[in-house]
Structure formats: structure tokens, C-alpha cells
Amino acid sequence: MSPFPTNFINLLKMHEKCNDSIIRKASGICPDDIDLSTDPEVIKIRKMVNSVLGENHMMKSFVRLKPQGERILYGYMRPRHDVWLRVGSFFARRFPDTVIVLGNNTKSWVGLYNGNTIKHSQAKSLTSTLKELESILGNDTVEDPKELWDTYYWSQYRPEAKNTKYFKQNVRQKYMKAVGLHADTDSGRTTLDQFTE
């Protein structure tokens, strides 16, 4: 079992139901005590932190980026908790010198990693942010976006990571149906539909 994160208060602040009284309670507790306590309030704090960490992990795993021109990658994201900076920074570091836009119908996060620091800001809806960036950066079009996606997708593929039991345990059927997933999952071009059968 990994130790409880030492920066747990920062993670706790990202939780959708976090308030000042919870922060005050948590600030008087060390990470080891949170990890081992049987106090109901401390258990609640532990669950809140784990919920933020879990959502952060899921967003990094399941957000798919699409190109808009040669300098912008964007993806749809609607988290419950305030994990925008953590997830956005992850993608920005993965694609340096590329503008990363994550968002939904109400808000978006824009970030750029230049090799040293991440510049970021929050903006309006994903659609309006992409239109604004297009007007600022121009309309550079990728010759073949499908080729770019295939290159990225297959560069991430690891056959040893295929674990259908874990996949079915973590990706519920209702979510797959809601987004109509039909992406490739292995070198045999198996679709997610076939993966879950």
C-alpha cells in the first residue's frame, strides 16, 4: 500500500464538497494519521482525497485529444472535482510547445508547456475557446488528422497492459454506451465493443 500523499490538503481543496471546516480539521492531522485513523471525520477526509486522486487518474486515462491545426490539441472533460490544472499539466508536459485545451459546454482550461514552465488559464466553453484560438493562431490545418491520431494512439499501445478484467471493472457499460466508444484497443484492431464481450 502506498503512503498517503503529503500534499493531501491541496488535493482535499479540489474536492467539490470541500469547505473551510473540513480544511481546518485536516490541517491538524498528519498524513500517517489520515491513512490509519478510524475516526469517521478523518475517514471522510481520506475518502475525499482518494476521490480526487481517482478522478484525476481517470481523466488522464480517458480524455482523448484531437488536433485543431498543427499547434492545438483539445479534448472534452467534465470533472466533478477541480482537477483541471493537474490533468491539463499532465497533457501539456506530454506535448510540449502545443496548446492544450480541455473543456466542456461551460468552461475550459488552456495550457502550454515551453520546456520550463506551464502557462495556463481558464476560459469559457470549449467551443468558444477553440474559435478564439483559431482566430489568434490562424487556421493551420493538419494534412491528415487521422494519421496524427493513429501515430499517437499506437505509440501509447502496450500489449502487456491489456487486462480485460480490470477494464470491465473500471469502465462501466453505461459510460461506454453514452459516448459510443468504438476505438481500437490492440494491434489486432479489436474495438472496445469486442473487448468487453
N, C-alpha and C positions, 0 to 999 in steps of 0.2 A: 504494500500500500504506500503510495507516495505521500510525503508530508503535506500538511495543509499549507496553502500559499501564504507567504509572509505579507504580501500586499493585499490581503483579503478585504481590508476596509475599502480600498479603491474599487475592488470587484463588487463589494456589497453596495456601494453608491450607485452602481449601474443597474441594480435591480429595480424593476418597475414599481414595487411596493415599498421601497426603502424610504425611511423618514428619519428625522433628527433623533428621535428617542432610540431607534434601533442603532444608529451610528454611535450614540453616547454609550449604549450598553456594550457594543462591540469594541469600542476603543479601550475599554478597561480589561480586555481579555487577550491573552497571548494565543498565537496560532495553535500551539500544542493543546491548550485547554479547550479550544473550539473543536478540535479534532476528536477529543476523548470525552468531552462532557456529556452528562445525561440530563442536564438542566434543560427543560423544554424551550426556554427562550434562546439558549445557545444552540440547541438543535435546529431551531427555526433559522438562526443566522447561518449555520452551516449549510442548510438546505438552500437558502437564498444564494449563497456564494456558489454552490455547486450548480444551481440552475443557470446562473450567469455563465459559468465556465462551460456548461453543456451546450447552451445556445451558441456561444462563441465558436465552439468546436463544430457544431452542426452547420453554422453559416459558412465557415471556412470550407467545409466539405461539400456543401450542396449548392452554393451560389455559383452560377455559371456565367462567365464573362463573354460578351460578344463584342466584336470590333465595330467602331464607328470611325471610319477613316483609318489612317495609319498610326495616329497618336492617342486614340481614346479606346479604352475597354470599359464596358458598362455591364451591370448586372442588377437583377431585381432582388431586393432584400426587404423584408418586413419583420424585423425582430421585435420581440416583446420587451426586451431589456435594452439598455443603451450601450450596445456593443459595437456601434458604428466605427469608432476610432480603432479598436482592436482588430476588427475584421478588415477594415479598409487599409490599415497599415500593413497587414499581412500581404494583401494583394499588391499594394504599392511597392513593397520590397521585392516581391516576386517578379514584378515587371517594371524595373527602373526606367526612368525617363518616359513613362507612359502615363497619361492622365487616367486615373481610375475613378469611375462614377458608380456608386451603389445607391439604390433608392427605390422608391415606390410612388404611389399616386399623391402622397402628401409631403414627403421630404426626401432629401438625398444628401450624400456625403461625397465630396470631391477631394481627391488626394493625388500628390505627385511626389515620388521619391527620386532625388537627384544624385544618389550615391552617398550622401552625407546625412541629409535630414528629410523629413516628410513634411511637406507643406499641405495643409488641409483646411477645408471649410465645410460648413453645412449650407444647404441651399434648398430651394423649393422642390417641386416634384421632379422625378427622374426625367420625364419628357421635356419639361421646360428647361432643365439644366442642360440636357443634350442639345437642344436647339440653340441655347445661348453659347455653348462651347463651339458648336459648328460655325456660328456667325463670327466668333472670335478667332478660331484656328483655321477657318476655311474648310472647304469641302474636299479634303484629300480622301480618295476612295481606295480601298484595298482592292487589288486586281481580282483576287478570288478569296472572299472571306471564309468559304468552306475549307479551302486549303489551309488557311491560317488556323482555323479551329481544329482540323484533323491533326495538324502538326503539334499543336498544344496538347490535345487530348491524348494522343498516343505517346507523347513524351512523358505523360504522367502515369501511363499504364504499367502496372507491376503484376505479373501473373501470380506471384506468391501472396498477393494481398486479396485474392478472390476468396471470399468467405461468405457463402450464401446464407448460412445460418445467422451470422452476425448482421448481414444486410437485412434479412427479413425481420430480425428483432428490432432494428433501429429505424427502418423506413416503413412506415405504416401504409397499408394498401390505399387508404383514403387520400393520402398525400400524393401517391403516385397517380391515382385516377384524376385528382384535381388538376394536376399540371400536365397530364397526358405524356408521361415520360416514355420515350422510345429511343433513348440514347444507346450507343454501343457500350459494352462493358468489358469485352476482352478481344484478343486478336482473332477469334473466330467470328467476330461481328455479331455476337449474341446481343439481343436487345434486353432492356430491363424487364420487359414483359416475360421474355423467356427465362430470364434469370430467376424470377420469383415463382415459376411453375413448379 
